[in-house]
Amino acid sequence: MSSAQKYPARAVMGPESIMSKKAHGTSATPVQENLRWKVDQEVADRICNFNRHYAEYSGYFKTVPEFLNETNDTPAGKEITFYDSNTGKPLFYAPRG
């Protein structure tokens, strides 16, 4: 992608330095233990802290029954909060809009 790429106004672009080497890959810390939906900690750590281009493989979420159960059991009109694997802070809510 060229540096001239334009993104919608809501996008927040950070400097390239945010991806510089830190204590644990591109983060100061590894992902938390006991991740939600029993997500594989090693996979999450690789994606979050030792990765510059892609996330999990297509369809990975279908291999996590705990996630599928929660999405299926969430009542219409309710949202699921998704959290940062390193900090535990909320990242986004879905479905929305």
C-alpha positions in Angstrom: 0.0 0.0 0.0 1.4 3.4 -0.9 1.9 6.1 1.8 -0.5 8.2 -0.2 -3.4 5.9 0.6 -6.4 7.7 1.9 -8.7 6.3 4.7 -12.0 7.4 6.0 -12.0 10.2 8.6 -12.5 7.7 11.5 -9.2 5.9 10.8 -6.4 6.8 13.1 -3.0 6.4 11.4 0.0 6.0 13.6 3.7 6.5 12.7 5.7 3.5 11.5 7.6 3.6 14.9 4.6 2.1 16.7 5.6 -1.2 15.1 9.3 -0.9 16.1 10.9 -3.7 18.1 10.1 -3.7 21.7 10.5 -6.0 24.7 8.1 -8.6 23.2 8.0 -8.3 19.5 6.1 -5.1 18.6 4.7 -4.9 22.2 6.1 -4.4 25.6 4.2 -7.5 26.9 2.9 -10.8 25.6 -0.8 -11.5 25.3 -2.7 -12.3 28.5 -3.1 -15.8 29.8 -6.5 -17.5 29.8 -7.8 -15.6 26.7 -11.6 -15.4 26.2 -13.2 -18.2 24.2 -10.2 -20.4 25.0 -8.3 -18.8 22.1 -4.8 -20.3 21.7 -2.4 -18.0 23.5 0.5 -18.9 21.2 -1.5 -18.1 18.1 -2.8 -14.8 19.6 0.8 -13.8 20.7 2.1 -14.5 17.2 -0.6 -12.5 15.5 -0.5 -9.6 18.0 3.2 -9.2 18.7 5.2 -10.9 15.9 3.3 -10.1 12.8 3.3 -7.1 10.4 1.0 -8.2 7.6 -1.8 -10.6 8.4 -4.0 -11.9 11.2 -5.2 -15.5 11.7 -6.0 -17.6 8.7 -9.4 -17.3 7.1 -12.1 -19.2 9.0 -10.1 -19.5 12.2 -13.0 -18.2 14.2 -15.0 -21.3 13.1 -12.6 -23.5 15.0 -13.4 -21.8 18.3 -16.7 -23.3 19.5 -16.8 -21.0 22.6 -16.9 -17.9 20.3 -19.5 -19.5 18.0 -21.7 -20.4 21.0 -21.5 -16.8 22.4 -22.4 -15.3 19.0 -25.3 -17.7 18.6 -26.6 -17.1 22.2 -26.3 -13.3 22.0 -29.8 -11.9 21.8 -30.8 -9.7 18.9 -30.0 -6.0 19.6 -27.2 -6.9 22.1 -23.5 -6.4 21.4 -20.4 -8.4 22.1 -17.4 -6.5 23.5 -14.0 -7.4 21.9 -10.9 -6.7 23.9 -7.2 -6.1 23.2 -5.3 -9.4 23.9 -2.4 -7.6 25.4 -4.0 -4.9 27.6 -7.5 -6.2 28.1 -9.0 -2.8 27.1 -12.2 -2.8 25.0 -11.4 -2.4 21.3 -14.8 -2.5 19.6 -18.4 -3.7 19.9 -20.3 -5.8 17.4 -22.7 -5.9 15.8 -23.2 -2.2 15.6 -24.8 0.0 13.0 
